[in-house]
Amino acid sequence: MRFSLRKLTVSGLMILLGTLAVVVAGCGPASSGGKLPDSQQIIRLPINAASNDIATMDPAHDQDFYSYIPIQLVFPGLIALDQNGNPTAWAAQSLPTYDQTAKTYTFKVRSGLKWSDGTPIDATTFAKSIDRSMNPCTASAVTYYLYPINDAPAFSSEKCGSDGVTVQGPIKSLITAGDITTPDSQTLVIKLSQNAPYFLDAMAYPTTFAQPFQLIQQYGAKDWTNHLAGFGGNLFTVKAWDHKGHINLVRNDGFWGTKPQLKEIDFTVYKTTNALYADYLDGRLDQGIPPADQYKQAKARKDFHEQPYLGEGYYQPNWAKAPFNNLDARQAFAEAIDKEIIANNILQGSVVPTNHIVPQGMYGYNPNLVGPDGTTSLTGNQTAAKAAMAKYVAEACGGKITSCTPVTLFDTNDPVVQSQDQAVVNMWQNAFPGYPIKTQFVDFNSLLQLIYSANEPQIFGIGWSADYPDPQDWLSLQFAPTSINNTGSVNVPAANTLMAQADQNLDPASRAQQYNQAEQLLVTAVAWIPNFQQKTVYNLPTYVQNYKFSSLGVVTLQSWQQVYLNSH
């Protein structure tokens, strides 16, 4: 997710989309009957996005987990990730060939693909879609996923003319530059600037999905997503998107492969987990996601499920703003947090406390990593925190803590998030009496806009869910100086060098070591303040068949093909 695809609310991380859950009120976990008729294969699911609506349905602009959920079902990609996060062919006939000398990937597109209006989807469609995602006139915030393509960083950094269409600069298009070519209607060739062992994973990101140029040309680059009713090219088409928190999808009977058994998916967007769960209890949803304060009760149910998940909740200090432009201050704030209390007392064991950036359970995890204080402690280090803050106060605040730059922690306005953040602020205030600290809570989409604006917060809470299980997704995409996602202005030169080397290293063993070293440097410098690793937590009634989450916390396209409903 998949911001960037996989930024998400902390509450959404705490109890991740258990995308089909508890039976409706009064139904109980009875044994399943026979398969429901096709007319009743309709499921009602929540999207726990801490907002009134998803942010977009444009694959070129998808930078959050929640928009990704309907986007992946409507717009086809050449590559999809399987249950373990490995790349598999989707709209491509097979995985592409790679010429290491020429640094080119050659994809063969399935024949006969088309949009629901009959317009063909071929190699040219994918070439133009990738080019549009990188085009500066599209102004996508997630172009960096495709930076391995030759000329891509330069092209995405060109200026867009006043007409909103013409690119002003030497690179007018990756297609005309010869970086993306289509020798025939079913062949797509992509040239890289250097080896990138993670590139096939990145090809599963929505910026590479097919985009409907017939709609873009008819309705304009910004308004076309408001005209999706009856349209799609993947497993489902859009029935309706009312921009009031409802997205309804229906099975695409023109899909080229195994068609989904579900006839319809009705998504409802929720501001809070509490409201979502209340609707479930009242029988308005076929999925329940219990808030963290009800985790223990939910866990006692017979229909409860949980599994490891490659996602984390963290605080992002802004290195460009005081006090977080100072290493002592960053380490003080990080070391003052007792992560065990947050995970076990505040969030009732629904998460796992961590000091890591790269989560446990994937390639590149470093079991020997230590926190900023040089230990593996997850309960904080009050002595080290107080000493670091005392040094900062003496050097930056004239020896008076009340004269230090006030801190405002931004986060989403979910009650669960507010409880967690208040507990952390209390820890900071207990460790640094007199330091001016406050919180400010906004909806998720507003937080995203603020994070990527010119007025980034001093520090904010957010979550990151793996787009693909590779350390590059957790390190280079977050902290490389050129990454758009480096919203904390993090800059650790030694780590930058190691990440750049690892990003093109084709030897898995030495590559992992380089990422391990880079991660340790970043953790010591407090690039993030990691708080906890997620679990995928959900309740699943017995009448829901073949439903399962991947290690990335999503329902894969392959799984969506197999899900169906039995009678209660």
Residue pairs with C-beta under 8 A, 6 or more apart in sequence:
1 65
1 68
1 72
1 205
1 465
1 466
1 467
1 552
1 554
2 65
2 68
2 72
2 204
2 205
2 206
2 465
2 466
2 467
2 552
2 554
3 63
3 64
3 65
3 142
3 448
3 451
3 462
3 464
3 485
4 63
4 64
4 141
4 142
4 145
4 467
4 477
4 485
5 62
5 63
5 64
5 65
5 68
5 142
5 205
5 206
5 465
5 467
6 64
6 65
6 68
6 311
6 464
6 465
6 466
6 467
7 63
7 64
7 65
7 448
7 462
7 463
7 464
7 465
8 64
8 65
8 66
8 311
8 444
8 462
8 463
8 464
8 465
9 48
9 49
9 50
9 412
9 414
9 417
9 444
9 462
9 463
10 313
10 411
10 412
10 414
10 416
10 417
10 420
10 461
10 462
10 463
11 48
11 50
11 272
11 273
11 291
11 292
11 412
11 414
11 416
11 417
12 48
12 49
12 50
12 65
12 66
12 463
13 311
13 312
13 313
13 351
13 463
13 465
13 534
14 273
14 292
14 313
14 347
14 350
14 351
14 416
14 534
15 48
15 273
15 289
15 290
15 291
15 292
15 295
15 350
15 537
15 538
16 289
16 309
16 311
16 465
16 534
16 535
16 536
16 537
16 538
16 549
16 553
17 46
17 47
17 48
17 69
17 289
17 538
17 553
17 554
18 287
18 288
18 289
18 305
18 536
18 537
18 538
18 539
18 540
18 549
19 45
19 287
19 538
19 547
19 549
19 555
20 43
20 45
20 286
20 287
20 538
20 540
20 541
20 544
20 547
20 563
21 280
21 285
21 286
21 287
21 288
21 289
21 303
21 538
21 539
21 540
21 541
22 280
22 287
22 288
22 298
22 301
22 303
22 539
22 540
22 541
23 29
23 30
23 303
23 541
23 543
23 568
24 280
24 283
24 284
24 285
24 286
25 280
25 281
25 282
25 283
26 283
27 283
27 541
27 568
29 301
29 302
29 303
29 541
29 542
30 542
30 568
31 542
32 542
32 543
32 545
32 566
32 567
32 568
33 543
33 566
33 567
33 568
34 566
34 567
35 545
35 564
35 565
35 566
35 567
36 564
36 565
36 566
36 567
38 263
39 263
40 263
40 565
41 261
41 262
41 263
41 264
41 564
41 565
42 262
42 263
42 264
42 265
42 266
43 262
43 264
43 265
43 266
43 286
43 287
43 544
43 563
43 565
44 266
44 268
44 284
44 285
44 286
44 287
45 265
45 266
45 267
45 268
45 285
45 286
45 287
46 267
46 268
46 269
46 270
46 276
46 279
46 280
46 285
46 287
46 289
47 54
47 66
47 69
47 247
47 267
47 268
47 269
47 270
48 66
48 270
48 273
48 276
48 289
49 64
49 66
49 269
49 270
49 271
49 444
49 445
50 270
50 271
50 272
50 412
50 413
50 414
50 417
50 443
50 444
51 66
51 269
51 271
51 443
51 444
51 445
51 446
52 244
52 245
52 269
52 271
52 443
52 445
53 243
53 244
53 245
53 269
53 445
54 64
54 66
54 67
54 69
54 70
54 247
54 269
55 61
55 62
55 63
55 64
55 66
55 67
55 445
55 448
56 62
56 67
56 71
56 225
57 67
57 70
57 71
57 74
57 225
57 228
57 238
57 241
58 211
58 224
58 225
59 71
59 75
59 129
59 133
59 206
59 207
59 209
59 211
60 129
60 132
60 133
60 138
60 140
60 206
60 207
60 211
61 138
61 140
61 141
61 142
62 68
62 71
62 142
62 206
62 207
63 141
63 142
63 448
64 444
64 448
65 465
66 269
66 444
68 206
68 554
69 267
69 554
70 238
70 241
70 247
70 249
70 267
71 206
71 209
72 206
72 209
72 234
72 554
72 557
73 232
73 234
73 235
73 236
73 249
73 265
73 557
73 560
74 228
74 231
74 232
74 233
74 234
74 236
74 237
74 238
74 249
75 206
75 209
75 210
75 211
75 232
75 233
75 234
76 90
76 91
76 113
76 121
76 209
76 210
76 233
76 234
77 90
77 91
77 203
77 204
77 206
77 208
77 209
77 210
78 89
78 90
78 91
78 92
78 96
78 107
78 109
78 126
78 188
78 203
78 208
79 87
79 88
79 89
79 90
79 92
79 95
79 200
79 203
79 204
79 208
80 87
80 88
80 89
80 90
80 204
80 556
80 557
80 558
81 87
81 88
81 201
81 204
81 468
81 550
81 552
81 556
82 88
82 550
82 556
82 558
83 548
83 550
83 551
83 556
83 558
83 559
84 469
84 550
84 551
85 201
85 310
85 362
85 466
85 468
85 469
85 550
85 551
85 552
87 95
87 200
87 201
87 203
87 204
87 468
88 95
88 558
89 95
90 557
91 109
91 110
91 113
91 121
91 126
91 210
92 107
92 108
92 109
92 110
93 108
93 109
93 110
94 108
95 200
96 105
96 106
96 107
96 108
96 200
97 105
97 106
98 104
98 105
98 106
99 106
100 195
100 506
102 191
103 150
103 191
103 192
103 193
103 194
103 195
104 189
104 190
104 191
104 192
105 189
105 190
105 192
105 199
105 200
106 187
106 188
106 189
107 123
107 126
107 187
107 188
107 189
107 190
108 186
108 187
109 121
109 122
109 123
109 126
109 185
109 186
109 187
109 188
110 186
110 256
111 186
112 256
113 120
113 121
113 122
113 233
113 256
114 120
114 121
114 233
114 254
115 121
115 212
115 214
115 231
115 232
115 233
116 230
116 231
116 232
116 233
116 237
116 252
116 254
117 214
117 231
119 212
119 214
121 210
121 233
122 185
122 186
123 182
123 184
123 185
123 186
123 187
123 188
124 182
124 185
125 210
125 211
125 213
126 188
126 208
126 210
127 175
127 180
127 181
127 182
127 188
128 175
128 211
128 213
129 208
129 209
129 210
129 211
130 146
130 149
130 174
130 180
130 190
130 207
130 208
131 173
131 174
131 175
131 180
132 138
132 211
132 216
133 140
133 142
133 143
133 146
133 207
133 208
133 211
134 140
134 143
134 146
134 149
134 152
134 155
134 156
134 174
134 207
135 155
135 156
135 160
135 167
135 173
136 155
136 156
136 157
136 158
136 159
136 160
136 167
136 169
137 160
137 161
137 164
137 165
137 166
137 167
137 221
138 221
139 160
140 156
140 207
141 452
141 484
142 205
142 207
142 484
142 485
143 152
143 153
143 156
143 207
143 484
144 477
144 482
144 483
144 484
144 485
145 202
145 205
145 207
145 467
145 477
146 152
146 202
146 205
146 207
146 208
147 153
147 156
147 482
148 192
148 193
148 194
148 196
148 199
148 202
149 174
149 179
149 180
149 190
149 191
149 192
149 193
150 174
150 177
150 179
150 191
150 192
150 193
151 171
151 174
151 177
151 179
151 193
152 174
152 179
152 193
153 482
154 169
154 171
155 167
155 169
155 171
155 173
155 174
155 177
158 167
158 168
158 169
158 170
158 171
159 167
159 168
159 169
160 166
160 167
160 168
161 167
161 168
164 221
167 173
171 177
174 180
175 181
178 191
179 190
179 191
180 188
180 189
180 190
180 191
181 188
181 189
181 191
182 188
182 189
183 189
192 199
194 504
195 504
195 505
195 506
196 202
196 503
196 504
197 470
197 504
197 505
197 506
197 508
197 511
198 468
198 470
198 472
198 473
198 503
201 467
201 468
201 469
201 470
201 473
202 208
202 467
202 468
204 467
204 468
205 467
210 233
212 224
212 231
212 233
215 224
215 227
215 228
215 231
216 224
218 224
218 227
219 226
219 227
225 241
226 241
228 238
228 241
229 238
229 239
229 240
229 241
230 237
230 238
230 239
231 237
231 238
232 238
232 249
232 252
233 252
234 252
234 255
234 557
235 251
235 252
235 255
235 259
235 260
235 557
235 560
235 561
236 249
236 250
236 251
236 252
236 260
236 265
237 249
237 250
237 251
237 252
238 247
238 248
238 249
239 248
239 249
239 250
239 264
240 246
240 247
240 248
241 247
241 248
245 268
245 269
245 270
246 266
246 267
246 268
246 269
247 266
247 267
247 269
248 264
248 265
248 266
248 267
249 264
249 265
249 266
249 267
250 263
250 264
251 259
251 260
251 262
251 263
251 264
252 259
253 259
257 561
258 561
259 561
260 560
260 561
260 563
261 561
261 562
261 563
261 564
262 560
262 563
262 564
262 565
268 279
268 285
270 276
270 279
271 413
271 414
271 443
272 413
272 414
272 415
272 416
273 289
273 290
273 291
273 292
273 414
273 416
274 291
274 414
274 415
274 416
276 285
276 288
276 289
277 288
277 289
277 290
277 291
277 294
279 285
280 287
280 288
280 289
281 288
286 541
286 544
287 538
288 298
288 539
289 537
289 538
290 297
290 298
290 537
290 539
291 415
291 416
292 346
292 347
292 348
292 350
292 416
293 348
293 416
293 419
295 347
295 348
295 349
295 350
295 537
296 348
296 349
298 304
298 537
298 539
299 306
301 539
303 539
303 540
303 541
303 542
304 537
304 538
304 539
305 536
305 537
305 538
305 539
305 540
306 535
306 536
306 537
306 538
307 535
307 536
307 549
308 360
308 361
308 533
308 535
308 536
308 551
309 465
309 533
309 534
309 535
309 536
309 549
309 551
309 552
309 553
310 359
310 361
310 362
310 465
310 466
310 469
310 534
310 551
310 552
310 553
311 359
311 463
311 464
311 465
311 466
311 533
311 534
311 552
311 553
312 354
312 356
312 357
312 359
312 463
312 464
312 530
312 531
312 532
312 533
312 534
313 351
313 461
313 462
313 463
313 530
313 531
313 532
313 534
314 461
314 462
314 463
314 464
314 528
314 529
314 530
314 531
315 409
315 424
315 459
315 460
315 461
315 528
315 529
315 531
316 451
316 459
316 460
316 461
316 462
316 487
316 488
316 528
316 529
317 324
317 330
317 333
317 458
317 459
317 488
317 526
317 528
317 529
318 324
318 325
318 456
318 457
318 458
318 459
318 487
318 488
318 489
319 325
319 330
319 488
319 489
319 490
319 491
320 456
320 489
321 405
321 456
321 458
322 329
322 396
322 404
322 405
322 458
323 329
323 330
323 392
323 396
323 404
323 405
323 407
323 458
324 330
324 333
324 458
324 459
324 488
326 392
326 395
326 396
327 525
327 526
328 388
328 389
328 391
328 392
328 395
329 388
329 389
329 392
329 396
330 372
330 525
330 526
331 372
331 373
331 384
331 385
331 388
331 526
332 385
332 386
332 388
332 389
332 392
332 431
332 432
333 385
333 428
333 459
333 526
333 529
334 371
334 372
334 385
334 526
334 529
335 371
335 372
335 373
335 380
335 381
335 382
335 384
335 385
335 388
336 380
336 382
336 385
336 427
336 428
336 430
336 431
336 432
337 380
337 424
337 427
337 428
337 529
337 531
338 378
338 379
338 380
338 427
339 353
339 354
339 355
339 378
339 379
339 380
339 531
339 532
340 353
340 378
340 379
341 379
341 423
341 427
342 353
342 420
342 423
342 424
342 531
342 532
343 349
343 350
343 351
343 352
343 353
343 531
343 532
344 353
345 423
346 419
346 420
346 423
347 416
347 420
347 532
350 535
350 537
351 531
351 532
351 533
351 534
351 535
352 360
352 532
352 533
352 534
352 535
353 378
353 531
353 532
353 533
354 360
354 378
354 530
354 531
354 532
354 533
355 369
355 370
355 371
355 376
355 378
355 523
355 530
356 365
356 366
356 369
356 519
356 523
356 530
356 533
357 474
357 475
357 478
357 519
357 522
357 523
357 527
357 528
357 530
358 364
358 365
358 366
358 471
358 474
358 475
358 515
358 519
359 365
359 466
359 474
359 533
360 533
361 551
362 466
362 469
362 470
362 471
362 551
363 469
363 470
363 471
363 508
363 512
364 470
364 471
364 474
364 511
364 512
364 515
364 516
366 515
366 516
366 519
366 520
368 516
369 376
369 516
369 519
369 520
369 523
370 376
370 520
370 523
370 524
371 377
371 378
371 381
371 523
372 523
372 524
372 525
372 526
373 381
373 384
374 524
375 381
380 427
382 431
385 431
385 432
386 431
386 432
389 401
389 431
389 432
389 435
392 404
393 399
393 400
393 401
393 404
396 404
397 403
397 404
397 405
401 432
401 433
401 434
401 435
402 434
402 435
402 436
404 435
404 436
405 458
406 436
406 437
406 438
407 435
407 436
407 437
407 438
407 458
407 459
408 437
408 438
408 439
408 440
408 457
408 458
408 459
409 421
409 424
409 425
409 437
409 438
409 439
409 440
409 457
409 458
409 459
409 460
409 461
410 439
410 440
410 441
410 442
410 447
410 450
410 457
410 459
410 460
410 461
411 417
411 418
411 421
411 439
411 440
411 441
411 447
411 460
411 461
411 462
412 441
412 442
412 443
412 444
412 447
412 461
413 441
413 442
413 443
417 441
417 461
418 439
418 441
420 461
421 439
421 441
421 461
422 439
425 437
425 438
425 439
428 435
428 437
429 435
429 437
442 450
447 460
447 462
450 456
450 457
450 460
451 457
451 460
451 462
451 487
452 484
452 487
456 487
463 534
464 474
464 478
465 534
465 552
465 553
466 473
466 474
466 551
466 552
467 473
467 477
467 552
468 552
469 551
469 552
471 502
471 512
471 515
471 519
472 499
472 502
472 503
472 515
474 519
475 495
475 499
475 502
475 515
475 518
475 519
475 522
476 483
476 499
476 500
476 502
476 503
477 483
477 485
478 485
478 486
478 490
478 527
478 528
479 486
479 490
479 492
479 495
479 496
479 499
479 522
479 527
480 486
480 496
480 499
480 500
481 491
481 496
488 527
488 528
490 522
490 525
490 527
492 518
492 521
492 522
492 525
492 527
494 518
494 521
495 517
495 518
495 519
495 521
495 522
495 525
495 527
498 514
498 515
498 517
498 518
498 521
499 514
499 515
499 518
501 514
502 511
502 512
502 514
502 515
502 518
505 511
505 514
522 528
523 530
534 553
536 549
536 553
538 549
540 547
541 568
542 566
543 565
543 566
543 567
543 568
544 563
544 565
544 566
545 562
545 563
545 564
545 565
545 566
546 559
546 562
546 563
546 564
547 555
547 559
547 563
548 555
548 559
549 555
550 556
550 559
555 563
